[in-house]
Amino acid sequence: MIQQLDLPKQFIDEIRDILGDNEANQLIESIQKEPSVSIRLNPHKGMNAMVWCALPFSEVYNEPYERVPWNSTFGIYLPKRPDSFTLDPLFHGAAYYVQEASSMALGVFKNHLGNRPIRALDLCAAPGGKATLLQDILPKGSMLVANEVISNRAAILSENMKKWGYPNTIVTSADPKDLSEIGPWFDLILVDAPCSGEGMFRKDPEAIAEWSVRNVERCVERQREIIDNAWKMLKPGGMIIYSTCTYNKYENEDQVNYMLQQLNAEKVDLDTTGWPDELLKAVEPIKGAKTETFAMRFMPHRTKGEGLFMAAVKKPGELTTEEEQEKKKGSKIQQEEIPLYVKNWLKHPDNFIFSTMPDGIIHAIPKVITTTLEKLQKMHVRLLQAGIDFAEVKGKNYAPAATLAHSIELDEDSFDRVDICRTEAQHYLKREAITLANDANVGYIVITYAFVPLGFMKNIGNRANNLYPHEWKIRMELKE
């Protein structure tokens, strides 16, 4: 379908300067077309046969889903956008993330991360698409701090990270300048910088109305500030992945060249071994770089997806690891003494310490994140998530935290599970009452849809209480 988008003249002039008239015309024409729709499956939740049968359009789309070439295991294109992802229980169960296909290219950096556990930071992480993808590709035993300075966006980020289910995660809401007081601490930092959003023009026409030369200039200033603070937090030998969803050179090549020339960053050679032809179309040299350096520049006339720029640089020096020494130090975090049967709600309870956090909930905190967590606490950084929301004390008993059901660490045999149909699942997600079978056991029950956990209910015999979090409930009216 052709849209009629009134593109700013200054933007068109800039595109012609970058691409030349012929290819610029191709890009401008592609921007007038409907955007593609893609989702990325959760490796731990989205790969069972029941999920595949219940995915959007599965009942009417009989052909195999088209795969995103640069993430062919988990990334798929949908034939069209559903009327609403909000009403799909699989969306709320984090069986998949609705992610623009170009952004999935972050996954190609997996080959650059090695095999040992690392500390990673997603500095501008909301709403969580790239942060959840980072969790998928980090070496086993790694940890991730996902940060977002804007409070309401940080709350959305925290929800998405909890639902995706990885335990080795801290979510913070801090200005990069304040966060940089931690010093050179991270092996990998993703700077998905706030930008002028040119790559989203056809997906979000409001971005066109907000575009201006002055806004581009403001974005450049903010990006430079974020880069400087990220550099302070990067360990010698560590890597920064820099990305935007815009086309102009000021927010892209010029920022990478700033790191190379002013911060003395070193280039990262992209390992293109085995890359599909569709991805190679996005690889191009960075103009003005002091050494031959390549980036990925996605444009909708070249690849099936929206506009995106992504490049990586390294900090001079040798990367060192302190994780083993940290494990021997032990943690200063105050620990709770809780019964073994409660700890065994987790698959690997020995990998965690249990502590009541300021939110009043007992958290299962992976030992691998404790040193970083202690440093952030001393810095008085606003913490939204630390490890797993695990349990609450109810009188003399323990109750599972409402969001524990989403954790991939939850032991599958700890609680009975009841799989419900799509309509029932929608009512559950609206936090309405649903009826369990008469033979359902009394106690806490994990509610699932297509065997994907959605949350808890407490069956007390004559009724069952819906324990889905108030702040997550669906507010949209259901379709009859």
DOBA-561085 format. One record per residue (C-alpha): residue number from 0; residue in three letters; chain; x, y, z. Coordinates in Angstrom, 3 decimals, padded with zeros to 6 digits. Each point is the difference from the previous one (the first is absolute). Last residue first. Example, Ala and Ser with C-alpha at 12.3 -4.5 7.8 and 13.67 -1.06 7.14 Angstrom:
  ronu  vexkol  kolvex         X         Y         Z
     1     Ser       A   013.670  -001.060   007.140
     0     Ala       A  -001.370  -003.440   000.660
END
This chain:
  ronu  vexkol  kolvex         X         Y         Z
   479     Glu       A  -016.717  -010.720   021.351
   478     Lys       A   002.975   002.328  -000.173
   477     Leu       A   001.494   000.864   003.370
   476     Glu       A   000.141   003.621   001.150
   475     Met       A   003.503   001.309   000.557
   474     Arg       A   001.178   000.413   003.589
   473     Ile       A   002.256  -003.058   000.071
   472     Lys       A   001.620  -000.458   003.418
   471     Trp       A   003.658   000.780   000.613
   470     Glu       A  -000.332   002.530   002.846
   469     His       A  -002.419  -002.200   001.908
   468     Pro       A   002.395  -002.966  -000.012
   467     Tyr       A  -001.706  -003.359  -000.764
   466     Leu       A  -000.991  -001.644   003.273
   465     Asn       A  -003.517  -001.148  -000.963
   464     Asn       A  -001.609  -001.628   003.029
   463     Ala       A  -001.618  -003.407  -000.472
   462     Arg       A  -003.354  -000.922   001.542
   461     Asn       A  -001.685  -002.596   002.220
   460     Gly       A   003.257  -001.866   000.488
   459     Ile       A   002.606   002.615   000.824
   458     Asn       A   001.690  -000.056  -003.399
   457     Lys       A   002.632   002.713  -000.167
   456     Met       A   000.699   001.164  -003.517
   455     Phe       A   003.410   000.731  -001.472
   454     Gly       A   001.410   001.452  -003.218
   453     Leu       A   000.104  -000.269  -003.790
   452     Pro       A   002.161  -003.095  -000.455
   451     Val       A   000.307  -001.296  -003.602
   450     Phe       A  -001.495  -003.495  -000.374
   449     Ala       A  -002.144   001.153  -002.954
   448     Tyr       A  -001.519   002.281   002.667
   447     Thr       A   001.135  -000.542   003.572
   446     Ile       A  -001.299   000.709   003.499
   445     Val       A   002.394  -000.996   002.772
   444     Ile       A  -001.902  -001.235   003.060
   443     Tyr       A   000.396   000.930   003.645
   442     Gly       A  -002.042  -002.102   002.401
   441     Val       A  -002.919  -002.434  -000.176
   440     Asn       A   000.223  -002.596  -002.741
   439     Ala       A  -002.224   000.235  -003.069
   438     Asp       A  -002.592  -002.796  -000.053
   437     Asn       A  -002.936   002.387  -000.351
   436     Ala       A   001.563   001.601  -003.067
   435     Leu       A   000.993   003.640   000.335
   434     Thr       A  -002.363   002.903  -000.583
   433     Ile       A   001.287   003.410  -001.075
   432     Ala       A  -000.329   003.227   001.919
   431     Glu       A   001.217   003.166  -001.684
   430     Arg       A   003.518   001.331   000.077
   429     Lys       A  -000.246   001.222  -003.596
   428     Leu       A   002.778  -002.532  -000.665
   427     Tyr       A  -002.261  -002.745   001.404
   426     His       A  -002.824   001.099  -002.305
   425     Gln       A   002.374  -000.200  -002.965
   424     Ala       A   001.222  -003.414   001.120
   423     Glu       A  -003.570  -001.287   000.233
   422     Thr       A  -000.581   001.113  -003.589
   421     Arg       A   003.254  -001.592  -001.205
   420     Cys       A  -000.557  -003.356   001.699
   419     Ile       A   001.508  -001.044   003.332
   418     Asp       A   002.955  -002.102   001.105
   417     Val       A   000.049  -000.722   003.726
   416     Arg       A   003.323  -000.557   001.720
   415     Asp       A   000.646  -001.425   003.458
   414     Phe       A   002.908   001.624   001.792
   413     Ser       A   003.600  -000.915   000.790
   412     Asp       A   000.355  -002.543  -002.812
   411     Glu       A   000.939   002.497  -002.710
   410     Asp       A   002.769   001.552   002.072
   409     Leu       A  -000.048   003.726  -000.681
   408     Glu       A   003.361   001.081  -001.412
   407     Ile       A  -001.499   001.076  -003.353
   406     Ser       A  -001.822   002.647   002.027
   405     His       A  -003.503   000.927  -001.110
   404     Ala       A  -001.817  -001.739   002.870
   403     Leu       A   002.078   001.988   002.487
   402     Thr       A  -001.962   003.108  -001.025
   401     Ala       A  -002.664  -000.239   002.713
   400     Ala       A   002.500  -000.717   002.755
   399     Pro       A  -000.490  -003.519   001.353
   398     Ala       A  -001.631  -000.129   003.421
   397     Tyr       A   001.797  -000.969   003.171
   396     Asn       A  -001.741  -000.949   003.218
   395     Lys       A  -000.097   001.147   003.608
   394     Gly       A  -002.011   003.105  -000.791
   393     Lys       A   000.415   000.507  -003.741
   392     Val       A   003.710   000.572  -000.657
   391     Glu       A   000.645   000.896  -003.615
   390     Ala       A   002.013  -001.859  -002.605
   389     Phe       A   002.317   000.129  -003.021
   388     Asp       A   000.230   003.180  -002.034
   387     Ile       A   003.034  -001.276  -001.902
   386     Gly       A   003.342   001.760  -000.441
   385     Ala       A   000.007   003.670   000.900
   384     Gln       A  -002.696   002.171  -001.522
   383     Leu       A  -001.055   003.631   000.167
   382     Leu       A   003.112   001.459   001.624
   381     Arg       A   000.497   003.772   000.226
   380     Val       A   003.749   000.582   000.397
   379     His       A   000.969   000.842   003.553
   378     Met       A   003.724  -000.361  -000.906
   377     Lys       A   000.408  -002.459   002.875
   376     Gln       A  -002.917  -002.004  -001.408
   375     Leu       A   001.616  -000.035  -003.443
   374     Lys       A   003.250  -001.354   001.438
   373     Glu       A  -001.846  -002.682   001.968
   372     Leu       A  -001.927  -001.075  -003.108
   371     Thr       A   003.207  -000.307  -002.005
   370     Thr       A   001.529  -002.241   002.645
   369     Thr       A  -003.209  -002.047   000.331
   368     Ile       A  -000.567  -000.692  -003.702
   367     Val       A   001.767  -003.385  -000.305
   366     Lys       A  -001.504  -001.208   003.262
   365     Pro       A  -003.423   000.030  -001.599
   364     Ile       A  -002.462   001.898   002.220
   363     Ala       A  -003.198  -001.795   000.915
   362     His       A  -002.030   002.938   001.217
   361     Ile       A  -002.216   000.058   003.084
   360     Ile       A  -002.584   002.705  -000.602
   359     Gly       A  -000.410   003.104   002.169
   358     Asp       A   000.748   002.387  -002.891
   357     Pro       A   003.117   001.079   001.928
   356     Met       A   001.559  -003.469  -000.565
   355     Thr       A  -000.318  -003.080   002.204
   354     Ser       A   002.929  -002.314  -000.695
   353     Phe       A   000.543  -003.520  -001.287
   352     Ile       A   003.386  -001.038  -001.391
   351     Phe       A   000.110  -001.907  -003.224
   350     Asn       A   001.981  -002.616  -001.937
   349     Asp       A  -000.732  -002.617   002.668
   348     Pro       A  -003.706   000.218  -000.878
   347     His       A   000.533  -001.571  -003.454
   346     Lys       A  -003.424  -000.993  -001.358
   345     Leu       A  -001.874   002.453   002.193
   344     Trp       A  -003.082  -000.769   002.095
   343     Asn       A   002.579  -001.952   001.961
   342     Lys       A   000.727   003.063   002.082
   341     Val       A  -003.500  -000.317   001.432
   340     Tyr       A   000.482  -003.672   000.931
   339     Leu       A   003.356   000.907   001.564
   338     Pro       A  -001.598   002.385   002.440
   337     Ile       A   001.083   003.664   000.038
   336     Glu       A   002.798   001.724   001.857
   335     Glu       A   000.198   003.431  -001.599
   334     Gln       A   003.272   001.578  -001.075
   333     Gln       A   001.334   003.497   000.580
   332     Ile       A   002.158   000.953  -002.980
   331     Lys       A   003.694   000.003   000.958
   330     Ser       A   000.774  -002.688  -002.546
   329     Gly       A   002.856  -002.477  -000.125
   328     Lys       A   003.583   000.864  -000.789
   327     Lys       A   000.666  -003.337  -001.713
   326     Lys       A  -002.567   000.666  -002.721
   325     Glu       A   001.592   003.379  -000.676
   324     Gln       A   003.402  -001.593  -000.589
   323     Glu       A  -001.544  -002.302  -002.617
   322     Glu       A  -001.782   002.902  -001.719
   321     Glu       A   003.011   002.279  -000.272
   320     Thr       A   000.574  -000.267  -003.733
   319     Thr       A   002.463   001.904  -002.143
   318     Leu       A  -000.381   001.453  -003.495
   317     Glu       A   003.293   001.219  -001.376
   316     Gly       A   000.383   003.615  -001.041
   315     Pro       A  -001.443   002.502  -002.449
   314     Lys       A  -003.791   000.427   000.172
   313     Lys       A  -001.777  -001.775  -002.822
   312     Val       A  -002.381   001.196  -002.705
   311     Ala       A  -003.290  -001.280  -001.430
   310     Ala       A  -002.457   001.116  -002.670
   309     Met       A  -003.757   000.036  -000.548
   308     Phe       A  -002.263   002.203  -002.124
   307     Leu       A  -003.711  -000.756  -000.427
   306     Gly       A  -002.776   000.847  -002.439
   305     Glu       A  -002.935  -002.386  -000.098
   304     Gly       A  -000.279  -003.584  -001.174
   303     Lys       A   000.221  -002.206  -003.043
   302     Thr       A   003.416   000.935  -001.368
   301     Arg       A   001.322   002.317  -002.692
   300     His       A  -002.993   002.255  -000.727
   299     Pro       A  -000.865   000.000   003.716
   298     Met       A   003.417   001.307   001.053
   297     Phe       A   002.309  -001.740   002.468
   296     Arg       A   003.467   001.437   000.551
   295     Met       A   002.399  -002.486   001.559
   294     Ala       A   003.391   001.468   000.748
   293     Phe       A   003.528  -000.495  -001.283
   292     Thr       A   003.349   001.501   000.891
   291     Glu       A   002.976   000.598  -002.271
   290     Thr       A   002.322   002.080   002.158
   289     Lys       A  -000.168   003.731   000.737
   288     Ala       A  -003.745  -000.088  -000.665
   287     Gly       A  -001.303   002.722  -002.320
   286     Lys       A  -002.722  -002.092  -001.555
   285     Ile       A  -000.963  -003.126   001.901
   284     Pro       A   000.211  -002.946  -002.373
   283     Glu       A  -003.194  -001.896  -000.930
   282     Val       A  -001.878  -003.079   001.158
   281     Ala       A  -003.786   000.015  -000.544
   280     Lys       A   000.023  -002.073  -003.198
   279     Leu       A   002.060  -002.582   001.897
   278     Leu       A  -003.107  -000.678   002.078
   277     Glu       A  -002.116  -001.069  -002.995
   276     Asp       A   002.887  -002.115  -001.318
   275     Pro       A  -000.080  -002.119   003.135
   274     Trp       A   002.920   000.223   002.447
   273     Gly       A   001.993  -003.206   000.289
   272     Thr       A   003.232   001.746   000.943
   271     Thr       A  -000.672   003.732   000.231
   270     Asp       A   002.205   000.527   003.057
   269     Leu       A  -000.218   003.776   000.253
   268     Asp       A   003.412   001.492   000.712
   267     Val       A  -000.208   002.092   003.139
   266     Lys       A   001.858   003.304  -000.296
   265     Glu       A   002.020   001.473   002.835
   264     Ala       A  -001.067   002.934   002.131
   263     Asn       A   002.392   002.910   000.364
   262     Leu       A  -002.662   002.078   001.788
   261     Gln       A   000.306   002.936  -002.413
   260     Gln       A   000.710  -001.825  -003.259
   259     Leu       A  -001.753  -003.357   000.208
   258     Met       A  -002.757   001.071   002.379
   257     Tyr       A  -000.677   003.170  -001.980
   256     Asn       A   000.109  -002.029  -003.204
   255     Val       A  -002.825  -002.155   001.352
   254     Gln       A  -002.002   003.125   000.796
   253     Asp       A   000.646   001.529  -003.440
   252     Glu       A  -000.986  -003.240  -001.703
   251     Asn       A  -003.408  -000.157   001.719
   250     Glu       A  -001.769   003.020   001.475
   249     Tyr       A   001.643   002.500  -002.341
   248     Lys       A  -000.005  -002.459  -002.910
   247     Asn       A  -003.776   000.041  -000.386
   246     Tyr       A  -001.987  -003.241  -000.215
   245     Thr       A  -001.836  -000.588   003.288
   244     Cys       A  -000.897  -002.921   002.239
   243     Thr       A   003.177   000.294   002.037
   242     Ser       A   002.722  -002.387   001.100
   241     Tyr       A   003.320  -000.117   001.833
   240     Ile       A   001.487  -003.266   001.242
   239     Ile       A   002.751   000.812   002.483
   238     Met       A   002.648  -002.639   000.685
   237     Gly       A   002.356  -000.650   002.898
   236     Gly       A   003.787  -000.288  -000.230
   235     Pro       A   000.444   002.531   002.780
   234     Lys       A  -003.264  -000.029   002.010
   233     Leu       A  -002.889   002.154  -001.155
   232     Met       A  -001.736   002.193   002.591
   231     Lys       A   001.820   003.228  -000.886
   230     Trp       A  -000.633  -000.653  -003.694
   229     Ala       A  -003.734  -000.238   000.678
   228     Asn       A   000.109   003.483   001.525
   227     Asp       A   001.679   001.474  -003.067
   226     Ile       A  -002.381  -001.854  -002.328
   225     Ile       A  -003.048   001.312   001.889
   224     Glu       A   001.240   003.609  -000.283
   223     Arg       A   000.704  -000.435  -003.696
   222     Gln       A  -003.461  -001.472  -000.517
   221     Arg       A  -001.622   002.969   001.756
   220     Glu       A   001.808   002.501  -002.212
   219     Val       A  -000.753  -001.947  -003.179
   218     Cys       A  -003.661  -000.300   001.004
   217     Arg       A  -000.209   003.772   000.493
   216     Glu       A   001.490   000.557  -003.458
   215     Val       A  -002.498  -002.413  -001.565
   214     Asn       A  -002.792   001.877   001.795
   213     Arg       A   001.318   003.255  -001.415
   212     Val       A  -000.083  -001.397  -003.529
   211     Ser       A  -003.609  -000.982   000.567
   210     Trp       A  -002.030  -003.170   000.454
   209     Glu       A  -003.008  -000.053   002.347
   208     Ala       A  -002.576  -000.081  -002.806
   207     Ile       A   001.886  -002.805  -001.714
   206     Ala       A   000.199  -002.026   003.224
   205     Glu       A  -003.798   000.195   000.159
   204     Pro       A   000.002  -002.188  -003.138
   203     Asp       A   001.116  -002.968   002.127
   202     Lys       A   000.743  -003.101  -002.063
   201     Arg       A   000.723   001.897  -003.216
   200     Phe       A   002.202   002.560   001.739
   199     Met       A   001.716  -002.450   002.366
   198     Gly       A   003.472   000.197  -001.549
   197     Glu       A  -000.077   003.774   000.375
   196     Gly       A  -000.285  -000.363   003.777
   195     Ser       A   001.787   003.202   001.042
   194     Cys       A   002.027  -001.954   002.545
   193     Pro       A   000.147  -001.406   003.517
   192     Ala       A   003.085  -002.217  -000.001
   191     Asp       A   000.009  -003.756   000.060
   190     Val       A   003.280   000.082   001.917
   189     Leu       A   000.774  -003.632   000.806
   188     Ile       A   002.842  -000.413   002.439
   187     Leu       A   002.164  -003.120   000.276
   186     Asp       A   002.758  -000.882   002.475
   185     Phe       A  -001.435   002.274   002.684
   184     Trp       A   001.618   001.518   003.094
   183     Pro       A   002.169   002.975  -000.919
   182     Gly       A  -001.481   002.515   002.480
   181     Ile       A  -003.188  -000.466   002.048
   180     Glu       A  -000.357   003.785  -000.054
   179     Ser       A  -001.192  -000.446  -003.590
   178     Leu       A  -003.515  -000.701   001.281
   177     Asp       A  -000.445   003.638   000.966
   176     Lys       A   001.035   001.235  -003.458
   175     Pro       A  -002.066  -002.742  -001.686
   174     Asp       A  -003.110   001.380   001.738
   173     Ala       A  -001.511  -002.710   002.128
   172     Ser       A  -002.860  -002.473   000.004
   171     Thr       A   001.400  -003.447   000.742
   170     Val       A  -000.891  -003.581  -000.915
   169     Ile       A   002.285  -002.767   001.255
   168     Thr       A   000.058  -003.391  -001.702
   167     Asn       A   001.525  -003.434   000.503
   166     Pro       A  -003.451  -001.637   000.385
   165     Tyr       A  -001.165  -000.214  -003.626
   164     Gly       A  -003.795  -000.131  -000.329
   163     Trp       A  -001.121   001.953  -003.038
   162     Lys       A  -002.910   001.032   002.238
   161     Lys       A   002.251   001.660   002.545
   160     Met       A   001.897   001.848  -002.727
   159     Asn       A  -003.205   001.200  -001.643
   158     Glu       A  -001.433   001.303   003.270
   157     Ser       A   003.244   001.749   000.906
   156     Leu       A   000.170   001.708  -003.392
   155     Ile       A  -003.588   001.203   000.314
   154     Ala       A   000.839   001.498   003.412
   153     Ala       A   003.137   001.606  -001.468
   152     Arg       A  -002.118   001.652  -002.697
   151     Asn       A  -002.112   001.620   002.735
   150     Ser       A   003.114   001.144   001.860
   149     Ile       A   002.114   001.408  -002.842
   148     Val       A   003.686  -000.835   000.677
   147     Glu       A  -000.034  -003.577  -001.289
   146     Asn       A   002.547  -002.603   001.017
   145     Ala       A   000.359  -003.743  -000.588
   144     Val       A   002.852  -001.514   002.023
   143     Leu       A   000.846  -003.417  -001.366
   142     Met       A   001.838  -002.984   001.480
   141     Ser       A   001.948  -002.834  -001.586
   140     Gly       A  -000.106  -003.619   001.173
   139     Lys       A  -000.384  -001.428  -003.492
   138     Pro       A   001.363   002.314  -002.668
   137     Leu       A  -002.344   002.837  -001.020
   136     Ile       A  -002.157  -000.698  -003.068
   135     Asp       A  -003.535  -000.389   001.407
   134     Gln       A   000.482   002.611   002.701
   133     Leu       A   001.105   002.460  -002.673
   132     Leu       A  -003.235  -000.726  -001.871
   131     Thr       A  -001.973   000.892   003.133
   130     Ala       A   001.925   003.279   000.216
   129     Lys       A  -000.445   000.688  -003.733
   128     Gly       A  -003.777  -000.113   000.277
   127     Gly       A  -000.254   001.455   003.504
   126     Pro       A  -002.243   003.101  -000.057
   125     Ala       A   002.271   001.565   001.011
   124     Ala       A   003.746  -000.789   000.084
   123     Cys       A   002.009   003.189  -000.252
   122     Leu       A   003.176  -001.197   001.771
   121     Asp       A  -000.196  -003.711  -000.731
   120     Leu       A   002.832  -001.146   002.229
   119     Ala       A   001.868  -003.312  -000.119
   118     Arg       A   002.217  -001.787   002.498
   117     Ile       A   001.618  -003.092  -001.480
   116     Pro       A  -000.014  -003.761   000.475
   115     Arg       A   002.620  -001.827  -002.077
   114     Asn       A  -000.772  -001.301  -003.490
   113     Gly       A   000.998   002.784  -002.372
   112     Leu       A  -002.077   003.101  -000.689
   111     His       A   000.867   000.629  -003.660
   110     Asn       A  -001.942  -002.969  -001.428
   109     Lys       A  -003.131   001.238   001.787
   108     Phe       A   000.310   003.258  -001.919
   107     Val       A  -002.326  -001.375  -002.685
   106     Gly       A  -002.900   000.238   002.469
   105     Leu       A  -000.110   003.782  -000.251
   104     Ala       A  -001.422  -000.622  -003.469
   103     Met       A  -003.372  -000.479   001.721
   102     Ser       A  -000.456   003.770  -000.193
   101     Ser       A  -000.510  -000.270  -003.767
   100     Ala       A  -003.009  -002.271   000.516
    99     Glu       A  -002.032   002.374   002.184
    98     Gln       A  -000.855  -001.786   003.202
    97     Val       A  -003.264  -001.269   001.415
    96     Tyr       A   001.398  -002.279   002.695
    95     Tyr       A  -000.983  -003.651   000.192
    94     Ala       A  -001.097  -002.664   002.451
    93     Ala       A   000.014   002.926   002.390
    92     Gly       A  -003.093  -001.219   001.903
    91     His       A  -001.700   003.290  -000.773
    90     Phe       A   000.626  -000.418  -003.740
    89     Leu       A  -001.086  -003.634   000.168
    88     Pro       A  -003.293   001.141   001.556
    87     Asp       A  -000.849   001.972  -003.174
    86     Leu       A  -002.462   002.812   000.742
    85     Thr       A   002.671   002.721   000.123
    84     Phe       A   001.462  -001.150  -003.312
    83     Ser       A  -003.010   001.621  -001.614
    82     Asp       A  -001.550   000.000  -003.452
    81     Pro       A   002.907  -002.189  -001.041
    80     Arg       A   002.627   001.508  -002.341
    79     Lys       A   000.409  -001.774  -003.318
    78     Pro       A   001.692  -003.086  -001.435
    77     Leu       A   002.073  -000.268   003.193
    76     Tyr       A   003.772  -000.029  -000.344
    75     Ile       A   002.025  -002.355   002.162
    74     Gly       A   003.050   000.327   002.236
    73     Phe       A   000.969  -002.896   002.295
    72     Thr       A   002.188  -002.388  -001.981
    71     Ser       A   000.399   002.161  -003.131
    70     Asn       A   001.510   002.993   001.741
    69     Trp       A   001.892   001.671  -002.855
    68     Pro       A  -002.402  -001.284  -002.661
    67     Val       A  -003.226   000.874   001.865
    66     Arg       A  -002.009  -003.136  -000.708
    65     Glu       A  -003.160  -000.187  -002.113
    64     Tyr       A  -002.651  -002.030   001.815
    63     Pro       A  -000.714  -003.373  -001.551
    62     Glu       A  -003.209   000.007  -002.091
    61     Asn       A  -003.341  -000.641   001.683
    60     Tyr       A  -000.776   003.522   001.135
    59     Val       A  -003.615  -000.016   001.099
    58     Glu       A   000.168  -001.718   003.408
    57     Ser       A   003.634   001.003   000.511
    56     Phe       A  -000.971   003.651  -000.475
    55     Pro       A   001.504   001.080   003.338
    54     Leu       A   001.811  -002.925   001.663
    53     Ala       A  -002.142  -002.747   001.554
    52     Cys       A   001.211  -002.958  -002.075
    51     Trp       A   003.623   001.062   000.379
    50     Val       A  -000.517   000.399   003.724
    49     Met       A  -001.406  -003.510   000.288
    48     Ala       A   003.010  -001.410  -001.866
    47     Asn       A   002.456   001.325   002.566
    46     Met       A   002.535   002.670  -000.940
    45     Gly       A  -001.291   003.150   001.596
    44     Lys       A   000.826  -000.374   003.658
    43     His       A   003.730  -000.517   000.546
    42     Pro       A   001.304   001.305  -003.330
    41     Asn       A  -002.496   002.909   000.109
    40     Leu       A  -001.207   000.561  -003.544
    39     Arg       A   000.726   003.224  -001.865
    38     Ile       A  -002.883   001.680  -001.800
    37     Ser       A  -000.272   001.754  -003.338
    36     Val       A  -002.346   002.334  -001.840
    35     Ser       A   001.041   001.605  -003.303
    34     Pro       A  -000.594   003.680  -000.618
    33     Glu       A  -002.621   001.204  -002.508
    32     Lys       A   001.474   001.858  -002.963
    31     Gln       A   000.775   003.733  -000.287
    30     Ile       A   003.404  -000.495   001.633
    29     Ser       A   000.893  -002.374  -002.840
    28     Glu       A  -000.457   002.786  -002.574
    27     Ile       A   002.288   002.325   001.957
    26     Leu       A   002.610  -002.763   000.219
    25     Gln       A  -000.121  -000.718  -003.727
    24     Asn       A   000.188   003.722  -000.801
    23     Ala       A   003.069   000.282   002.238
    22     Glu       A   001.529  -002.909  -001.928
    21     Asn       A  -000.183   001.925  -003.282
    20     Asp       A   000.736   003.488   001.325
    19     Gly       A   003.153  -000.732   001.979
    18     Leu       A   000.055  -001.939   003.240
    17     Ile       A   001.272   002.313   002.739
    16     Asp       A  -000.536   003.382  -001.693
    15     Arg       A  -003.356  -001.152  -001.352
    14     Ile       A  -001.004  -001.046   003.515
    13     Glu       A   000.973   003.416   001.376
    12     Asp       A  -002.028   001.807  -002.667
    11     Ile       A  -003.022  -002.192   000.792
    10     Phe       A   000.297   000.825   003.709
     9     Gln       A   000.254   003.718  -000.725
     8     Lys       A  -003.132  -000.247  -002.186
     7     Pro       A  -002.030  -001.569   002.826
     6     Leu       A  -001.971  -003.109  -001.069
     5     Asp       A  -003.743   000.304  -000.616
     4     Leu       A  -001.118  -003.600   000.241
     3     Gln       A  -002.679  -001.298  -002.359
     2     Gln       A  -000.124  -003.716   000.714
     1     Ile       A   000.123  -002.711  -002.649
     0     Met       A  -001.274  -003.488   000.890
END
